[in-house]
Amino acid sequence: ACLATHVPAARKAGVSQERLDLLPAWRDIDEFGDPERAALRLAETLTRLDSVDERGAATAAAAEHFDEDQLSALEWSIVLINAFNRVSIASDHRVRIED
């Protein structure tokens, strides 16, 4: 679902292909700012369902950059996207490649 929907939406919103290509290496490069890194860390830990300690640390790190409402919206967005992905996987959804 993410590949089919969000990558094209990111491009349309002006995110460069280079930045999208660098996303998997977000921990190792300086391309992403501290708020982005905190959001990505939180997304990873909520997706993988890391230990309570790591989730707590990721949430605390994100709270340094986002107010309570923003953090709540971020967490709900992560949970929602994960739900969409799991439904997509369960239904054997195939990514459509547009020309």
C-alpha positions as CSV (number, residue, x, y, z in Angstrom):
1,A,0.0,0.0,0.0
2,C,2.8,2.4,0.8
3,L,4.7,1.8,-2.3
4,A,1.6,2.2,-4.5
5,T,0.2,5.2,-2.7
6,H,2.7,7.2,-0.6
7,V,5.8,7.2,-2.8
8,P,3.9,8.8,-5.7
9,A,2.3,11.2,-3.3
10,A,5.6,12.1,-1.9
11,R,7.0,12.8,-5.4
12,K,3.9,14.9,-6.2
13,A,4.5,16.9,-3.0
14,G,8.0,17.7,-4.1
15,V,10.1,15.1,-2.3
16,S,13.0,14.3,-4.6
17,Q,13.8,10.8,-5.8
18,E,17.2,11.1,-4.2
19,R,15.7,11.8,-0.8
20,L,13.3,8.8,-1.2
21,D,16.3,6.6,-2.2
22,L,18.2,7.7,0.9
23,L,15.3,6.9,3.3
24,P,16.4,3.4,4.2
25,A,19.7,4.8,5.4
26,W,18.1,7.6,7.5
27,R,20.1,6.5,10.6
28,D,23.5,6.7,8.9
29,I,23.3,10.0,7.0
30,D,22.8,13.7,7.7
31,E,20.1,14.1,5.1
32,F,17.3,14.0,7.6
33,G,16.9,16.5,10.5
34,D,16.4,15.7,14.1
35,P,12.6,15.9,14.0
36,E,12.5,13.6,11.0
37,R,14.9,11.2,12.6
38,A,12.8,11.1,15.7
39,A,9.6,10.5,13.7
40,L,11.3,7.7,11.7
41,R,12.7,6.1,14.9
42,L,9.2,6.1,16.4
43,A,7.7,4.7,13.2
44,E,10.2,1.9,13.2
45,T,9.8,1.0,16.8
46,L,6.0,1.0,16.6
47,T,6.1,-1.1,13.4
48,R,8.5,-3.7,14.7
49,L,6.9,-3.6,18.2
50,D,10.3,-3.2,19.9
51,S,10.8,-3.6,23.6
52,V,8.9,-1.3,26.0
53,D,12.2,0.4,26.7
54,E,12.9,1.2,23.1
55,R,9.3,2.4,22.5
56,G,9.6,4.6,25.5
57,A,12.9,6.0,24.4
58,A,11.6,6.6,20.8
59,T,8.5,8.3,22.1
60,A,10.6,10.5,24.5
61,A,12.9,11.5,21.6
62,A,9.9,12.4,19.4
63,A,8.4,14.4,22.3
64,E,11.5,16.7,22.1
65,H,10.4,17.8,18.7
66,F,6.6,17.5,18.7
67,D,4.0,18.9,21.0
68,E,1.4,16.5,22.6
69,D,-1.1,16.9,19.8
70,Q,1.5,16.5,17.0
71,L,2.9,13.4,18.8
72,S,-0.5,11.9,19.1
73,A,-1.2,12.5,15.4
74,L,2.2,11.0,14.5
75,E,1.5,7.9,16.5
76,W,-2.0,7.4,15.1
77,S,-0.6,7.9,11.5
78,I,2.0,5.3,12.1
79,V,-0.6,2.8,13.5
80,L,-3.0,3.5,10.7
81,I,-0.4,3.1,8.0
82,N,0.7,-0.2,9.6
83,A,-2.9,-1.4,9.6
84,F,-3.3,-0.6,5.9
85,N,0.0,-2.4,5.1
86,R,-1.1,-5.5,7.1
87,V,-4.5,-5.6,5.3
88,S,-2.7,-5.2,2.0
89,I,-0.3,-8.1,2.9
90,A,-3.2,-10.3,4.1
91,S,-5.2,-9.7,0.8
92,D,-2.1,-10.4,-1.3
93,H,-2.3,-6.9,-2.8
94,R,0.2,-6.4,-5.7
95,V,1.8,-3.1,-6.3
96,R,0.6,-1.5,-9.6
97,I,3.4,0.2,-11.5
98,E,2.1,3.2,-13.5
99,D,3.8,4.2,-16.7
